[in-house]
Amino acid sequence: MDRCVDADPARRYESGDALREALEALSTPTRASAIPAGNPYLGLRAFDAAHRSVFFGREPELREVLDRLRGDTFVLLAGDSGVGKSSLCRAGILPAVSQSGLEDGGPAWAVISGTPGRRPLETWVELLAPVVGESADALRARLAAEEPGVLARALRRRPTNALPLLLFIDQLEELVTFSEPTQAARLAEELALVLRRAPRFRLLATARSDCLTRLVALPGLGDELPRALHLLRALSEHGLREAVAGPLRVLGMRFESPAMVDALVASAARAEGGLPLLQFALEALWEARDSQRQLIPAAALEALGGVEGALARHADAVVARLRPEQRPRARAMLLELVTPEGTRLRRTQEELLRGPDDDAGRAVLDGLVRGRLLTAGEAEDGDGVYTLAHESLVTGWDTLRGWLGQDEQRRAVRMRLERAAAEWERLGQPPELLYGERQLIESRAAGLSHVEKPQERDFLSRSRRAVRRRRVTRWLAVALVPLVLGGVVGVTRVQARAQLDARINRHLDEAQAQQVALDMHRAELDQLSAEAFTLFDTPGPQNREAAEAVWSRAQQTRQAVEETALRAMSELEAAWGLAPGNPRVSPLMAHLLVTRVEFAEQERQPEQRAQWLARLGAHDPMGELRRGLTAPARLTLTSEPAGARVRLLEPTPEGAPVPGRDLGQTPLPEVALPAGSHLLVLEAPGRFPVRVPVLLASGERLALDVPLPAAESVPEGFVHIPAGRFLQGASESEYLRRAFFFAPPLHRVDTDAYLIARHEVTFAQYIAFLETLPPEERAARMPGSRRRLTVVDRPTSRMAAGGSPCAPRPPATA
């Protein structure tokens, strides 16, 4: 307030925004960390918790992100390269959360941070294993064997007194630019399920804004990105001033004149990627400080040549200090560390050197690290790993940009060669994955005839030999064609046809064998499911235990059904690939697809059913099979008394009247209805209206006879439910079904007619109901009883005596 009313205008706040930021700073977490020794400006390195006391300029953004984390489980900090995303998280957000939590007076949070890397799933399994109390090997085995959600289930099992967990993933864009696609997709799916299911958990990540479109395409996590997005803009002028002068102020030092601060701020504001360039210039200015006068002289800034040229001049000087014979090798190494998309790439020492005896390459690598153009770290296997110190080197160093422009085509060819060789090695070096003549010509034109890496060298060598063999074969064929053209062509065709037929027959025989096994597994599954459902529907805890045991066997058989169907499909697709349109393949494929459609409908999997129906079209040209699978159901409806009006209720906007579609009067013969759930209403004079829910399968013919009770026979406040079938149980995962819902698997149950109250039972009504029960049953139905009662445990003695078949449930508590 004193500054607001100061007589000197120069000492007042220059704007309302400046005053607002000063007021907001009062609620910013204090800088409780010790002042680090050495240079307070980090140049191209990111700030971290150790440098929290000299991290300035981002106080408003720090408050904004902390506010987001209080309400959102996932926050993605996105911005241009060099805008300061990693520094804000590592030096601002993470220390604040780990020390003070997210709420005033709340607990501190545990923080785990890292980057995706080449194999992101393995990286984060190693980081999370100590937190969830499992070994990394056990967690990896579960990820390989179980359905997605392994990490969420592991985090849910953490003790309730464990600290809340904040997961920080820096450079999330590596999932789409650097990581193995399979591992990146699985990690994205696991993280999405963790966000939805794990309690006391937050995910904070950073990503370059130019990679957001590709990140959105990741399975699971991509759906969460739009809601989590938090754009980080470039530092404001006030923020730049704080970033320049704040660290010196903490150390009791200053710039020689305010004009120096003005010049540094102006240069950083107009330069592309200005913040890392500014930090680099400040790092160099600190080295030129006057320790006796406790200031940085203006002459140091003049000698440096300003912000824009400092980094480029330094990088050129580092390369110039190398010996002439080392400079081409330095250029090659720097180009190896940039992707074709223009992002940084991490490579191991083994990938950058030409073998264990490459002392010349090791000297160049050490020189680039000492010159701060590269940063050195350690990979998961303990090998050294190197990357460019900052992406501003790619955009702000004209020399490197020129090299990249000249070498763009070669780097793209080199990247394709590297990936092709890696895939060839991973799949066991199959000859069909070797390069052909065109790819070898492209590699030779790019100067890649003699590569250094053994894997790529072996790949090219094998490819050249394969091309030479094919070329010799062609020459011999051309030379011998005039002599034995007729015989060779005939024999070759017969042999090729015989070989092709033999391969197709092997695939078809195996597919038919798998189809037979599939039918056996399905029959066994139907038998086990029926046995389990019978036990589930029989009262008694011993029957429930027996039912769960049989159901576990049914689950194993269901897995065998899926695996057998996949093997059969794989064999038929292989046969189809050898001979597209083969008339022997289509009927078998159509039969298998019909089986998949029927099984998906039986398992209530509409998305899979639609997928298999779509694929069936390629093997069912006349559409006969599809029509049979999508035929409408036929419902025959009679009532007692006859002549009841029948209406089919249809979905309407909420609150709108529901007259329904009039189907006529009973009896109704074979009304065509689409497969699915329907609700019918039957009304007759003097009779209580009856609602009849009906679940119909495709092509099913169902006959229903619905007695309409007299209006006076239904007590006030009750509804008459006719005899029929309905779905009972839980369709959630097996873990939730057994541990939370304590319900049988979802299945069809047939019941007699009964009455049920229209409204929820009150406490008074439930107490009155308990008083009518025998002592043993009363104890079982008391709130808090450990005994769980389901529909099949209803008291049959009172049903036989004319009571309601469904006892009331205890009223819900707040």
Salt bridges, closest charged atoms under 4 A:
ASP6 OD2 - ARG11 NH1 3.38
ASP17 OD1 - ARG20 NH2 3.92
GLU21 OE1 - HIS238 NE2 3.38
GLU24 OE1 - ARG20 NH1 3.34
GLU24 OE1 - ARG63 NH2 2.69
ASP48 OD1 - HIS51 ND1 2.72
GLU59 OE2 - ARG31 NH2 2.47
GLU61 OE2 - ARG58 NH1 3.19
GLU64 OE1 - HIS230 NE2 3.62
ASP67 OD1 - ARG70 NH1 2.39
ASP72 OD2 - ARG68 NE 2.74
GLU122 OE2 - ARG119 NH2 2.76
GLU126 OE2 - ARG140 NH1 2.99
GLU134 OE2 - ARG142 NH1 2.61
GLU134 OE2 - ARG157 NH2 3.38
ASP137 OD1 - ARG140 NH2 2.48
GLU146 OE2 - ARG142 NE 3.25
GLU146 OE1 - ARG153 NH2 2.97
ASP170 OD2 - ARG90 NE 3.44
GLU174 OE2 - ARG346 NH1 2.73
GLU180 OE2 - ARG119 NH1 2.72
GLU190 OE2 - ARG186 NH2 2.93
ASP210 OD2 - ARG208 NH2 2.42
GLU224 OE2 - ARG196 NE 3.15
GLU224 OE1 - ARG227 NH2 2.72
GLU237 OE2 - ARG241 NH2 3.56
GLU242 OE1 - ARG249 NH2 3.01
ASP262 OD1 - ARG241 NH2 2.71
GLU283 OE2 - ARG45 NH2 3.82
GLU283 OE1 - ARG372 NH1 2.84
ASP290 OD2 - ARG293 NE 2.84
GLU308 OE2 - ARG270 NE 3.01
GLU325 OE2 - ARG323 NE 2.74
GLU336 OE1 - ARG347 NE 3.42
GLU336 OE2 - ARG414 NH1 3.13
ASP358 OD2 - ARG329 NH2 2.52
ASP359 OD1 - ARG362 NH1 3.17
GLU391 OE1 - ARG208 NH1 2.82
ASP398 OD1 - ARG401 NH2 2.64
GLU418 OE1 - ARG347 NH2 2.98
GLU423 OE2 - ARG426 NH2 2.87
GLU437 OE2 - ARG471 NH2 3.41
GLU437 OE1 - ARG474 NH2 3.77
GLU442 OE2 - ARG416 NH2 2.89
GLU452 OE2 - ARG354 NE 3.95
GLU456 OE1 - ARG414 NE 3.26
ASP458 OD1 - ARG462 NE 3.58
ASP501 OD1 - ARG497 NH2 2.84
ASP537 OD1 - HIS747 NE2 2.94
GLU548 OE2 - ARG544 NE 3.46
GLU548 OE1 - ARG737 NH2 2.91
GLU548 OE1 - ARG738 NE 3.29
GLU562 OE1 - ARG596 NH2 2.93
GLU571 OE1 - HIS507 ND1 2.79
GLU573 OE2 - ARG615 NH2 2.75
GLU598 OE1 - ARG522 NH1 3.94
GLU601 OE1 - ARG609 NE 3.50
GLU603 OE1 - ARG558 NE 2.75
GLU650 OE2 - ARG661 NE 3.13
ASP662 OD2 - ARG645 NE 3.46
GLU670 OE2 - ARG701 NH1 2.59
GLU683 OE1 - ARG645 NH1 3.77
GLU683 OE2 - ARG647 NH2 3.17
GLU700 OE2 - ARG725 NH2 2.80
GLU734 OE1 - ARG737 NH2 2.91
GLU734 OE1 - ARG738 NE 3.69
ASP750 OD2 - ARG748 NH2 3.63
GLU777 OE2 - ARG781 NE 3.05
GLU777 OE2 - ARG798 NH1 3.95
